[in-house]
């Protein structure tokens, strides 16, 4: 059946697409290669959703830590080149 999907001889139902995405722990956007979160895996999306649920002070603190880590990672990468 997967071969038929790949050859576009059959069309996935949304339920089958959702099951495939869940099996591979990716979003439907990622599976289809479209959308703004197509490159995000499901674990990252879940973490972002959890951050959204935090109190504003906690969210600001966590985002400051993430920003510092990203800044340092990009700096290290720049010096490696």
CNS distance restraints for C-alpha pairs under 8 A (distance, minus, plus):
assign (resid   1 and name CA) (resid   5 and name CA) 6.49 0.50 0.50
assign (resid   2 and name CA) (resid   6 and name CA) 6.18 0.50 0.50
assign (resid   3 and name CA) (resid   7 and name CA) 6.07 0.50 0.50
assign (resid   4 and name CA) (resid   8 and name CA) 5.91 0.50 0.50
assign (resid   4 and name CA) (resid   9 and name CA) 4.85 0.50 0.50
assign (resid   4 and name CA) (resid  10 and name CA) 5.43 0.50 0.50
assign (resid   5 and name CA) (resid   9 and name CA) 6.01 0.50 0.50
assign (resid   5 and name CA) (resid  10 and name CA) 5.15 0.50 0.50
assign (resid   5 and name CA) (resid  11 and name CA) 6.13 0.50 0.50
assign (resid   5 and name CA) (resid  12 and name CA) 6.89 0.50 0.50
assign (resid  12 and name CA) (resid  16 and name CA) 6.11 0.50 0.50
assign (resid  12 and name CA) (resid  17 and name CA) 6.10 0.50 0.50
assign (resid  13 and name CA) (resid  17 and name CA) 6.22 0.50 0.50
assign (resid  14 and name CA) (resid  18 and name CA) 6.02 0.50 0.50
assign (resid  15 and name CA) (resid  19 and name CA) 6.22 0.50 0.50
assign (resid  16 and name CA) (resid  20 and name CA) 6.21 0.50 0.50
assign (resid  17 and name CA) (resid  21 and name CA) 6.12 0.50 0.50
assign (resid  17 and name CA) (resid  28 and name CA) 7.11 0.50 0.50
assign (resid  18 and name CA) (resid  22 and name CA) 6.08 0.50 0.50
assign (resid  18 and name CA) (resid  28 and name CA) 6.58 0.50 0.50
assign (resid  19 and name CA) (resid  23 and name CA) 6.07 0.50 0.50
assign (resid  20 and name CA) (resid  24 and name CA) 6.35 0.50 0.50
assign (resid  21 and name CA) (resid  25 and name CA) 5.77 0.50 0.50
assign (resid  21 and name CA) (resid  26 and name CA) 5.07 0.50 0.50
assign (resid  21 and name CA) (resid  27 and name CA) 5.79 0.50 0.50
assign (resid  21 and name CA) (resid  28 and name CA) 5.89 0.50 0.50
assign (resid  21 and name CA) (resid  31 and name CA) 6.36 0.50 0.50
assign (resid  22 and name CA) (resid  26 and name CA) 6.31 0.50 0.50
assign (resid  22 and name CA) (resid  27 and name CA) 7.54 0.50 0.50
assign (resid  25 and name CA) (resid  41 and name CA) 6.96 0.50 0.50
assign (resid  25 and name CA) (resid  42 and name CA) 5.52 0.50 0.50
assign (resid  25 and name CA) (resid  43 and name CA) 7.48 0.50 0.50
assign (resid  26 and name CA) (resid  30 and name CA) 6.14 0.50 0.50
assign (resid  26 and name CA) (resid  31 and name CA) 6.74 0.50 0.50
assign (resid  26 and name CA) (resid  40 and name CA) 7.58 0.50 0.50
assign (resid  26 and name CA) (resid  41 and name CA) 4.88 0.50 0.50
assign (resid  26 and name CA) (resid  42 and name CA) 4.54 0.50 0.50
assign (resid  26 and name CA) (resid  43 and name CA) 7.85 0.50 0.50
assign (resid  27 and name CA) (resid  31 and name CA) 6.28 0.50 0.50
assign (resid  27 and name CA) (resid  37 and name CA) 7.86 0.50 0.50
assign (resid  27 and name CA) (resid  38 and name CA) 7.24 0.50 0.50
assign (resid  27 and name CA) (resid  40 and name CA) 7.47 0.50 0.50
assign (resid  27 and name CA) (resid  41 and name CA) 6.41 0.50 0.50
assign (resid  27 and name CA) (resid  42 and name CA) 5.49 0.50 0.50
assign (resid  28 and name CA) (resid  32 and name CA) 6.12 0.50 0.50
assign (resid  28 and name CA) (resid  38 and name CA) 7.74 0.50 0.50
assign (resid  29 and name CA) (resid  33 and name CA) 5.78 0.50 0.50
assign (resid  29 and name CA) (resid  34 and name CA) 5.20 0.50 0.50
assign (resid  29 and name CA) (resid  35 and name CA) 5.40 0.50 0.50
assign (resid  29 and name CA) (resid  36 and name CA) 7.61 0.50 0.50
assign (resid  29 and name CA) (resid  37 and name CA) 6.10 0.50 0.50
assign (resid  29 and name CA) (resid  38 and name CA) 4.46 0.50 0.50
assign (resid  29 and name CA) (resid  39 and name CA) 7.95 0.50 0.50
assign (resid  30 and name CA) (resid  34 and name CA) 6.60 0.50 0.50
assign (resid  30 and name CA) (resid  35 and name CA) 7.77 0.50 0.50
assign (resid  30 and name CA) (resid  37 and name CA) 6.74 0.50 0.50
assign (resid  30 and name CA) (resid  38 and name CA) 3.75 0.50 0.50
assign (resid  30 and name CA) (resid  39 and name CA) 5.69 0.50 0.50
assign (resid  30 and name CA) (resid  40 and name CA) 6.69 0.50 0.50
assign (resid  30 and name CA) (resid  41 and name CA) 7.16 0.50 0.50
assign (resid  31 and name CA) (resid  38 and name CA) 7.30 0.50 0.50
assign (resid  32 and name CA) (resid  38 and name CA) 7.48 0.50 0.50
assign (resid  33 and name CA) (resid  38 and name CA) 5.36 0.50 0.50
assign (resid  33 and name CA) (resid  39 and name CA) 7.60 0.50 0.50
assign (resid  34 and name CA) (resid  38 and name CA) 5.38 0.50 0.50
assign (resid  40 and name CA) (resid  44 and name CA) 6.25 0.50 0.50
assign (resid  40 and name CA) (resid  45 and name CA) 6.57 0.50 0.50
assign (resid  41 and name CA) (resid  45 and name CA) 6.54 0.50 0.50
assign (resid  42 and name CA) (resid  46 and name CA) 6.11 0.50 0.50
assign (resid  43 and name CA) (resid  47 and name CA) 6.24 0.50 0.50
assign (resid  44 and name CA) (resid  48 and name CA) 6.23 0.50 0.50
assign (resid  45 and name CA) (resid  49 and name CA) 6.26 0.50 0.50
assign (resid  46 and name CA) (resid  50 and name CA) 6.25 0.50 0.50
assign (resid  47 and name CA) (resid  51 and name CA) 6.19 0.50 0.50
assign (resid  48 and name CA) (resid  52 and name CA) 6.27 0.50 0.50
assign (resid  49 and name CA) (resid  53 and name CA) 6.66 0.50 0.50
assign (resid  50 and name CA) (resid  54 and name CA) 6.93 0.50 0.50
assign (resid  51 and name CA) (resid  59 and name CA) 6.25 0.50 0.50
assign (resid  52 and name CA) (resid  59 and name CA) 7.36 0.50 0.50
assign (resid  54 and name CA) (resid  58 and name CA) 6.10 0.50 0.50
assign (resid  54 and name CA) (resid  59 and name CA) 5.61 0.50 0.50
assign (resid  55 and name CA) (resid  59 and name CA) 6.04 0.50 0.50
assign (resid  56 and name CA) (resid  60 and name CA) 6.05 0.50 0.50
assign (resid  57 and name CA) (resid  61 and name CA) 6.20 0.50 0.50
assign (resid  58 and name CA) (resid  62 and name CA) 6.15 0.50 0.50
assign (resid  59 and name CA) (resid  63 and name CA) 6.06 0.50 0.50
assign (resid  60 and name CA) (resid  64 and name CA) 6.11 0.50 0.50
assign (resid  61 and name CA) (resid  65 and name CA) 6.43 0.50 0.50
assign (resid  62 and name CA) (resid  66 and name CA) 6.29 0.50 0.50
assign (resid  63 and name CA) (resid  67 and name CA) 5.98 0.50 0.50
assign (resid  64 and name CA) (resid  68 and name CA) 6.18 0.50 0.50
assign (resid  65 and name CA) (resid  69 and name CA) 6.23 0.50 0.50
assign (resid  66 and name CA) (resid  70 and name CA) 6.12 0.50 0.50
assign (resid  67 and name CA) (resid  71 and name CA) 6.05 0.50 0.50
assign (resid  68 and name CA) (resid  72 and name CA) 6.18 0.50 0.50
assign (resid  69 and name CA) (resid  73 and name CA) 6.07 0.50 0.50
assign (resid  70 and name CA) (resid  74 and name CA) 6.08 0.50 0.50
assign (resid  71 and name CA) (resid  75 and name CA) 6.15 0.50 0.50
assign (resid  72 and name CA) (resid  76 and name CA) 6.17 0.50 0.50
assign (resid  73 and name CA) (resid  77 and name CA) 6.19 0.50 0.50
assign (resid  74 and name CA) (resid  78 and name CA) 6.10 0.50 0.50
assign (resid  75 and name CA) (resid  79 and name CA) 6.39 0.50 0.50
assign (resid  76 and name CA) (resid  80 and name CA) 6.27 0.50 0.50
assign (resid  77 and name CA) (resid  81 and name CA) 6.66 0.50 0.50
